[in-house]
Amino acid sequence: MKHQREKDQAHIVFDNVTLGYGEKPVLRNINLIISEGEAIGIIGPNGCGKTTLLKSLTGLIKPVSGRIGIMGLAPDEARKRIGYVPQRETLDISFPATVLDAVMMGRYACIGLFRRPSRTDRDRAVQAVADAGLENLMHAPLSHLSGGQRQRVLIARALAADPRILLLDEPTAAVDVKAQREIIGLLNRMHRERNLTIFFVTHDINPVYSLIDRVIYMDTGEVVIGTPREMLTPEKLGRIYNTEVHVTEMDGRLCVIVGDIHHG
């Protein structure tokens, strides 16, 4: 009875969910209870289904079995409350659009494709650009931006829709250390100010450690969740990196060292 009450009151619930494509299961028997305002890191080897898990929250992938509940709604009913940030390679920089144009696209989930944006819509897009620290680039073409700046455009586009939940697919991949810190700083600030629930797929846990409350670990179809100390073990991380991994503690936080290279 207590467990059922927790499910009923939770922000997000995966209740014995299996996900897959056609008849082929990718992830099995997922049971997760996520509270409002939690920041969840998602780690696992390439091809283990991390993006599949994110897409199931948007309703783009339906469960083969089981139930996903988001604020008491099915994922496709809750879609307007969810911001999705794909990997930055999905941003077409050849398209003749400015930063503000790209961020304004995030408002179309609220206003509909065939309605003109209102003054409020423009104000929300401008605010999202400012939140992302891109005010000075608001009218710059996307093709003029660095990789880190393009990633912040994608985050601003998601924030423009005023989501309650933010899903991010490796937002710090393939950017330099300065850009990583700017992205994590932005997400930390939005997490605090907006009480966002965040799901964050990553291959490098060190830059995002300050952000996450719990970690989802995925491998061979299994999905388990726990504290960073429970999930960030040499054994689990060794499966991700396919090499020896050391986990140590520095200044009260865990630090992952892969082989003889310190990723942090």
Secondary structure, 3 states (H helix, E strand, C coil): CHHHHHHHHCCEEEEEEEEEECCEEEEEEEEEEECCCCEEEEECCCCCCHHHHHHHHHCCCCCCEEEEEECCECCCCCHHHEEEECCHHHCCCCCCCEHHHHHHHHHHHHHCCCCCCCHHHHHHHHHHHHHCCCHHHCCCEHHHCCHHHHHHHHHHHHHCCCCCEEEEECCCCCCCHHHHHHHHHHHHHHHHHHCCEEEEECCCCCCCCCCCCEEEEEECCEEEEECHHHHCCHHHHHHHHCCCEEEEEECCEEEEEECCEECC
